[in-house]
Amino acid sequence: MFVAYRNSVVIPEVAEALRRLEGLAASLGISGLKILYSGTPRNGVSWEDIEKSPGPTGLPPRLSMRGTGREVLLGLEEPSADQMRNLSILWGLAVPLGFHPWTRYPVPGPGQEVFHYLGDLAPLVDYFHSEGQGDLAWPSLCIAAQVLAGTWGGDKTLEREVQAHLHRLGIHCGPLDGEIGERTLSCIRALGFGGLSLQEIQARLQKMEAPKPQPKTKTNGFFTISGTLVEGFSSGGVKLARRPSGFGVLVEGPGRAIFEFGG
């Protein structure tokens, strides 16, 4: 599951993304891009380690990404340069490659160096938000990432691993609560695994690969809303243009769009 990268271990997807990040910075002539890690040292991170030292996010083990190989600290090593400028450059490089900043905006402050790479678990977060259950997105993401990395220290590991693999394959089976309820069972039956034991299901799911995403050209659309105050912010390959009734959206690649609603 983990591969070595500099002084740490990460999942293969993250190692590839970090190589692309450093290569991109070099190709743009940006010197001094330094990758730091607080996530997964070579000897691993246990729940006990996280309890003693939760890292920059300050989260408890169940809600932490530290031991998953998906949390990294990134920074531009230019001490004399403007911090805001450096952070904006870093976001511009990292976000389109799939790194999710821990902080909401590229503003210097606590946690500014923390980035998470969701990779094959990104649809899990999107599913929960699309169903109006955003409060379940982060806990389920952390459990899935820990289970798949083999660092989960809680209960119902086998049940949660079945649910994590379903999400990894893009099959939304609900929260990773370890309860094999009707929603999880319907996903299992849809794959033709009904009647198998959980161990057999887990073994088969583990060997399955998610469908490869097809290359997409740039797309555009509109976000329309009336009767309420709204502000929009974007980064990476997502561009927003304010319109009288909302925003025009241009998607040229991975990125972020954040909308804030007032009264």
N, C-alpha and C positions, 0 to 999 in steps of 0.2 A: 504493500500500500504506500509506504513512504519511500522517498528517494533522497539522497544526500544533495544538499545545495549549500555551498559555502560551509558555515559553521552550524548548520541546522539540518533538519529533515522536513520535507514538505510532501504533499501528494504530487504525483507526476504532472497534473494539470498546472499546478502553481509553479513548479520548476520551469515548465515551458513558458508560462506567462512572464516570469521574472527574466528569463533570457531574452524574450522579445522586448521587454521594457528597457533593459539595459542596452540592447541593440538599437532600439528606436532613439533613445537619448543620445547615443554615440553618433548615429547617422544625422541627427539634427545639430550636432556640434555642441551639445550641452555637456560640459565636463563636470565631474564631481558627483554624479549620481551614485549615492551610496545606499545599499540595501542592508537594513538592520532587521533582526528578528527578535521577537519576544515570545513567539508561539511555541515551537516544538524543538527543543534541543535534541541532540543525537541520542541521549539516554531517555527521551520521552518525558511526558508531563502527566502525573497522576492527579486524581482528584485531591489528594492530600497536599500535593505541591501547590495546586491552585488555591486551596483554602488558605495556605500560608502566604502565598504571593500571587494575588489575583491578576497582577499586571495592570496596564494602563486603563482598561475598561472597568476594573474593580468588581467584576461580576463573580458570583459563586460558581462552583463547578458545573452545575446543571445548566447554567445559562452562559457558559463560557465557550469560546472557540479556540482557546489557547492550545489545547492538545490535539487539534484536528489536522494540523498541517495546512490549514487554510487561512490562518491569521499571521500577518507579517507587519513589520514596522518599516515604512519607507520614508526616505528623506533625501533632499538635495544637499550635498555637503558643500555649501558655500556660505560660511559664517558671516562674511562681510556683506552679503547681498540682502535685499529686502525680504523678510519672511513671507509677507503676503504674496510677493511675486513668485518666490520659490514654490509656495504651496499651490498657487494657481498653475504653474508649469507642471508640477507633479500630478495634479488632478487631470490636466489636459493629456498627459501621457498615460497615466495608469487607468483611469476610468474606462476609456474605449477598449482597453485590453481585458476588462472584466473585473477589475478590482473595485470593491465598494468601500468608500471612505466611512469611517466610524462617525465622524462629525457631519453635521447636516450641510455646512457650507465650508468653503476653503478659507477659513479664518484661523489665524494662529491661536492656539490655546490647548487645553488638556485634551489628549486623545488624538491630536491632529496627525500623528504618525501611524495610527492604526488603520489597516486596510484588511478587508476580508475578500477572499476569492470564493464565490459560490459555485461557479462552474456548473456541473450537472445537477446541482441542487437549486439553482436559480428558479426553475419553474415552481418549486414548492412554495417559495415566498409569494410569487405572482398569484398562485391559486388561492391562497388564503386571503390576500388583499381583494381579489376579484369577488370573493364570497362575503366580503364585509367582516372577515374574521382576522384582521391584521394583528390582533393581540396574540394570536396563536402562531404567527409566522416565525418570530425569533426563537421561542422555546422549541418548536418542532425542528427548525433548522439546526439548532445546536445539538439536539438529540440525534438527528439523522447524521450529522457530520461526525459526531463522536462514535456512534455505533459503527459507521462505515470505516472509521479509522481504527477501531478496536480499542478505544480508550474510554468507552462508556462505563461508569462506575455505579450505575443505579440498578434497578430491578428490571425484570421482564426483557432481558437482552434479546432473546430469540424472537419474541413477538415484535419488538421494536425494529429488529434487523429486517424482518420481512416487510414491515411498513416502510423502512428507509429505502430498501431496494426498489419497492414499488414507486416511490417518489423519484428515485434516481432514474428510473426508466420512463418518467413522465406520466405516471399513473397516479392520480390524486386519490388517496385513500383516507384522507382526513388527518387529524392530529396524530402524532406519534406517541400515543398514550399507552401502548402495550396491550390494548384491548382489541382482540380480533372479533370485532362486531360485524354487523351486516354490511357496512360500507367496505371494510377491508375484505370480507368474504366475497363480495360481488366482484371486486377487482381480481381476486385470486381465481374465481370461477371463469371470469372473462378470458383469462390466460390459459384456460384448460387444465388448471391444477387442482380442481375440486376433488376431494377424496384422498389427497396426499397428506402425509403428516407435515407438521410445521418444519421439521428438520429437512424433509425432502423438498418442500417448497422453497425454503431458504437456499438450499444447495442449487436449485435450478435458477432461482432469481439471480444469485451471485454470478452465474456464468453468462447471463444475458447482457447484451449491450444495448444501450439506448440508441434510437434512430439518429443518424448523423444529421445535423441541421443543414438545410440546403442554402447555398449562397443566395443572398438577397440583394437586389438593387435598392437604391434609396427610395424611400416612400414618404408620402406626406399626407396630412389630414388636418382636421380642425377640432378644437376643443371649444364647445359653445356652452355658455352659461349666462343666465340673466338674473337680475334681482339680488345679486350678492357681490361683495367685493372679493376679488381674487388677484393674487400675484403669482407669477410663474418664473421659475428659474431653471436653467438647464446647463448641462456640461457634457463633455465627450462628444459623441456623434449625434446628439439630439439638439436641435435648434428650435427655439420658440420665437414667434413674431406676434406681438399684440395686435388684436383686431378689435373693432368696436363691440363685438359680441363674444369675445373670448380670445383664443390664441390659434395661430397657425402652427403646425408641428411638422418639422422636417427631420426624418430619421435617416442619417447617412451611415450609421453604425451603432455599436453599443454605447450607451450613455445614460444620463439621468435627467428626468424632468420632475420638478417638485412644485406643487401648487399649494398655496396657503389661502384659506377662505376666511373672510371676515364676516361682518354682519350684513 
